[in-house]
Amino acid sequence: MKTLVVVVHPNLADSRINRTWTEALEQQPISVTVHKLYEVYPDRTIDVAREQQLLEAHDRIVFQFPLYWYSSPPLLKQWLDEVFLYGWAYGTDGGKLKGKQFGVAVSTHGPASGYAADGANRFTLRELLRPFEATAHYVGASYLPIFSLSDVDHVTEAELAGNAKDYVKFVTNEHVTV
Ligand SMILES: Cc1cc2nc3c(=O)[nH]c(=O)nc-3n(C[C@H](O)[C@H](O)[C@H](O)COP(=O)(O)O)c2cc1C
C-alpha cells in the first residue's frame, strides 16, 4: 500500500498540530509520501500533470488540514477543481482514482463535544466533511473513518505525542472503510 498525505496548511511553521503530525510521518520507517501543498505551490500555480502522476502512483490518499470555517484551507479546493478533471478522474477515459482509498485528517479548535447535533457546531465532523466523502464516492474511491484532534489549545505535549503516534497508525494501517 503506497500512501500519499496531502498536507494543506498555509503556514506549517506556525502550526502546532499539523506540523507535529507531518514530522511524525516523516520520521517513521514505513514510506509515506508527504506532499505539502502550500510549500510546493507558494504562488498557487498547480502542476496538474505532476499531481495526477503522484495520485496515480499511490493507493491511499490522506488529506490532512486544520478545519477552516468547517472546511479545508482554500488551496485544497483549488487543487481538487484543477486536478480531478473530466477524462482523468471521471467520464470517458477517466476512472484513474477508482479503487483507491481516501481519508481525511483534521484538527479543530472547537472541542469534540461541539461537533454533534446538539453541540455548538450542530453537525458531526463526518457530516461537515461530506464533500470529501461524496468526491471519493464519485471517483470510485473508498473512504476511511475520519481522523481528528479537537480542542487543540488544551492538548498537552504528551497528549499530542500520543496522538501523533495514533495518526501514523491511521495513515499506515489497514482499515475497514466506511
Ligand atoms: C481561518 C480560520 C478558520 C477556522 N475555522 C475553524 C472552524 O470552523 N472550526 C474550528 O473548530 N476551528 C477553526 N479554526 C481553528 C483551526 O482549526 C485551528 O487553529 C487548527 O486546527 C490548529 O492546527 P495547527 O496547530 O496545525 O495550526 C479556524 C482557524 C482559522 C485561521
The ligand as an SDF file (V2000), in Angstrom:
LIG
                    3D

 31 33  0  0  0  0  0  0  0  0999 V2000
   -9.4700   30.9810    9.0290 C   0  0  0  0  0  0  0  0  0  0  0  0
   -9.6590   30.0190   10.1550 C   0  0  0  0  0  0  0  0  0  0  0  0
  -10.8790   29.3630   10.2830 C   0  0  0  0  0  0  0  0  0  0  0  0
  -11.0630   28.4290   11.3130 C   0  0  0  0  0  0  0  0  0  0  0  0
  -12.2490   27.7530   11.3900 N   0  0  0  0  0  0  0  0  0  0  0  0
  -12.4330   26.8460   12.3740 C   0  0  0  0  0  0  0  0  0  0  0  0
  -13.6630   26.1040   12.4560 C   0  0  0  0  0  0  0  0  0  0  0  0
  -14.5590   26.2330   11.6390 O   0  0  0  0  0  0  0  0  0  0  0  0
  -13.7970   25.2100   13.4850 N   0  0  0  0  0  0  0  0  0  0  0  0
  -12.8120   25.0090   14.4120 C   0  0  0  0  0  0  0  0  0  0  0  0
  -13.0180   24.1800   15.3200 O   0  0  0  0  0  0  0  0  0  0  0  0
  -11.6290   25.6620   14.3280 N   0  0  0  0  0  0  0  0  0  0  0  0
  -11.4300   26.5730   13.3430 C   0  0  0  0  0  0  0  0  0  0  0  0
  -10.2250   27.2360   13.2470 N   0  0  0  0  0  0  0  0  0  0  0  0
   -9.1220   26.8670   14.1580 C   0  0  0  0  0  0  0  0  0  0  0  0
   -8.1520   25.8950   13.4810 C   0  0  0  0  0  0  0  0  0  0  0  0
   -8.8010   24.7140   13.0390 O   0  0  0  0  0  0  0  0  0  0  0  0
   -7.0200   25.5340   14.4320 C   0  0  0  0  0  0  0  0  0  0  0  0
   -6.3090   26.7100   14.7120 O   0  0  0  0  0  0  0  0  0  0  0  0
   -6.1010   24.4810   13.8210 C   0  0  0  0  0  0  0  0  0  0  0  0
   -6.7940   23.2590   13.6880 O   0  0  0  0  0  0  0  0  0  0  0  0
   -4.8520   24.2650   14.6660 C   0  0  0  0  0  0  0  0  0  0  0  0
   -3.9640   23.4530   13.9290 O   0  0  0  0  0  0  0  0  0  0  0  0
   -2.4330   23.8850   13.6950 P   0  0  0  0  0  0  0  0  0  0  0  0
   -1.7770   23.9290   15.0560 O   0  0  0  0  0  0  0  0  0  0  0  0
   -1.8670   22.8100   12.8350 O   0  0  0  0  0  0  0  0  0  0  0  0
   -2.4510   25.2330   13.0160 O   0  0  0  0  0  0  0  0  0  0  0  0
  -10.0210   28.1850   12.2390 C   0  0  0  0  0  0  0  0  0  0  0  0
   -8.7990   28.8780   12.1050 C   0  0  0  0  0  0  0  0  0  0  0  0
   -8.6200   29.7820   11.0890 C   0  0  0  0  0  0  0  0  0  0  0  0
   -7.2960   30.5060   10.9660 C   0  0  0  0  0  0  0  0  0  0  0  0
  1  2  1  0
  2  3  1  0
  2 30  2  0
  3  4  2  0
  4  5  1  0
  4 28  1  0
  5  6  2  0
  6  7  1  0
  6 13  1  0
  7  8  2  0
  7  9  1  0
  9 10  1  0
 10 11  2  0
 10 12  1  0
 12 13  2  0
 13 14  1  0
 14 15  1  0
 14 28  1  0
 15 16  1  0
 16 17  1  0
 16 18  1  0
 18 19  1  0
 18 20  1  0
 20 21  1  0
 20 22  1  0
 22 23  1  0
 23 24  1  0
 24 25  2  0
 24 26  1  0
 24 27  1  0
 28 29  2  0
 29 30  1  0
 30 31  1  0
M  END
$$$$
